[in-house]
Amino acid sequence: MAASPRSAGLLRLVAFVFALVTTWIFIRSFDGFNMKTIRLPRWLGSVPKEIRVVKTKCGLNKPCPDNFFAFKLSSGAANVVGPSMCFENHVIMSPVKNNVGRGLNIALVNGTTGTVLRQNSFDMYSGDPTLLEKFLKEIPDSTLVLVASYDDPGTKMTDDIRKLFTNLGSSHAKQLGFRDSWVFLGAKDLKSKSPFEQFLKNDPNSNKYEGWPELLEMEGCVPRKVF
């Protein structure tokens, strides 16, 4: 004999309640299940937890260890976009700050405290190279030197200037020339070659931009000077 519509509806309700209770018991009894991981829709009254994103200084891929400074350098792109420098999450030089120029852009940072001491740009195409030479000779001890090229860093580069950069730990200053791309981080009292340097020669056969090699980007963690 067929069940009445009222009986059929009651049976469906009982089945639904049974399934709901069984599911709840299963979730409660499942070993290792974390109720906090359940993500229910908003209409059920639960709001998903906020996902935490680890923020690093200067946007590095990973945080630097204790007693290390975070940095990121970018050379200029042809003669269109200027270079940028970030140190310990502080943008020292950039096109946005309007304090970069054609040639070599240099920032001096205290190697112990991380304090920015000076920043200057030197026109190496039509400027006076003796200004850069004087600047490099006056760098205090225990100072980090951040360098980023823009457009042309090498036309008026003298042998004396190349030697000063070499003494700061550069491996490529000796060959820096017209429209080369260069980023570098060295130090006044460095006893060996710096591991923080990238260089691209201006080469018509491999240039990314017409007349210029591609821009360079370099990031890393440099140890704090500890006495």
N, C-alpha and C positions, 0 to 999 in steps of 0.2 A: 504494500500500500504506500502511495507517495506521501512524503512528508508535507505538512501544511506550510505555506509561505512563512508563517510566524515561527514554526519550528526550525525551518531551514535558516532563517536569519539568526536565530539563537545559536545554532550550531556553528555558523560562521564566526560569530562573536567569540564563542568559547575557544574556537581554534586559533583565532587571532591573539587572544589573551594568552593562551598556552604557548604559542610561538614566541611572544614577547617576553614572557617569564623565563622560558628556556634559554633564550638568547642572553638575557641579563645574567642568569646563573652561570652560563658558560664564560662570559666575559669576566665575572667576578672571580671565578675559580681558576682561570687560566694562569699557569705559572709564568712569572716574569712580565706579565702584561701591566703596563703603566697606564692608569686611567687618564693621566695628564696628557697622554699623547693622542687622545681621541679628538678629532676635529669635527665638530658638528656644525651644521649650517646655522646662520644667525637666527633663522626663524624658530630654531629649537632652543634659543636662549644662551648659546655658548659662543664666545668671541675667540677666534684663534689667537694664540700667543704671538707676540711681536718677535719677528726673527731678528736676532742680533747680528750685525755686520761689524767685523773687526776693522776699525779704522787705523791705518798706519800713517806715520808722518810722511809728508810729501807724496802720499799715494803709492808707497813702495809695495811690492808683491808680498812682503812679509816684514814683521817688525824687526827692528835692530836689537841686539842684545844690550844689556846694561853696559855703561861706559863706552857706548858707540854712538856716533852721530849719524842721522839719516840724511841723505842728500839725493838730489836728482838734477841732472844737467841736460839741456837740449841746445844744440847749436842752431844757428839760423837756417831758414829754408831759402836758398838762393839769396836774392836781395829783396825779398818780399816780406817774409815773416821773421822777426827778430828772435834771438835766443832767450832762454829762461833759466833761472837758477832757483832751486829750493833747498833750504838747509834747515833741518829740525822743524819742518812744517811752516817755515817762514819763507815767503817768496822774496828773494833779495833783489833780483833783476828780472824784468820781463817787458814785453811790448805794452802790456796793460799798465804797468807802472811808469811807462814812458822814460825809462832810464837805461836803455840799451842803445848801442850805436854800431855803425859799420866798423869792422876790424876785429879787435879783441876786447871782450868784456870780462873784467876780472873783479872778483870779490875776495877780500881778506877776512878770515874768521879766526878768532882766538881758539887755539887748539885745545885749551883746557876748559873754558867756560862756554864755548859755542857762540860767543858774542860777535856780531858782525862789526868789523873795524872800519872798513872802507869798501867802496865799490866805484869803479871807473870804467869808461870805455875809451879805447885808443884807436884812432883812425890810422890804419896801417897802409892806406893807399895814397892819401894826400896829406896826412898829418905829420907831426914832428916825432920821429922815433925816439929822440932823446928823452921825451917826456915819459915814455914807457920804461926806458932804461933806468931813469932816476927812480921811478915808482918801484921797480923790482929790487933795486939796491937798498931801498929803505924799508923793506918788509921786516918786521920785528921777528925775533926768534919765536919758535913754537907757534907759528902761524900757518893755518891751512890756506891754500891758494886755489880758488875755483876759477876756471877759464872756459869760455865758450866763444867760438868764432861766429862771425856774421859777415857774409858777402866775401870780403877779401882780408884775410888775416896775415898775409905773408909778403906783400910786395915790398914793403920798406923794412922788413925784418933784417936786422944786422947780426953779424957774428957774435957780438957781445950780448945781445938780447937772447939769442939762441942758447948761449952758454949759461946765462942766468936761469932760463927755463930748464935746461938740462940739470943744473944744480938743484932745482926744486923737485927733480925726479922724473922729468919728461924723457921719453924715448924717441919722440917724433919731432921735437922742436927743430932739430937740425935740418929736417927736410921740408918744413912748413913753407908753402909757397902760395902763389896767386890762386885765390878762390878755393883753397882746400877747406875741408870741414874738420873741426878739431874741438874736442871737449877733454878737459884734463882737471884732475885734482891732485895737487902735490903739497909739499910742506917745506918750510924754510930750512929746517934742520934734518931733513930726510937723508938717511945714510945709504939708501939703495933706490932702485927704480920704483916709481909708483905703479901699483896695480890698477889704478883708476885713470885710464886714458884710452881714447878712441880717435882714430885718424882715417880720413879718406882723401886720397889724392884727386885733384881735378883732372879728369881724363875724359876727353870727348867720346871715347869708345864705351865708357861705362857710366857716364853721368846720368843721374835720374832726371835732373832738370836741365834745360838747355843752357849750357855754359857753367853749370854747378853740379857737384855731387850731391847726393841726398843728405838730409839733415841727420844728425847723430843724437841718440838719446842714451844716457848712462845713469844708472842709479846704484846705490850701495850703502854700506855701513862703514864708516871710517872710525878707527879707534880714537877715543879721547886721550889727550896727552895727560898722563898721570905721573906726578913726581913723588 
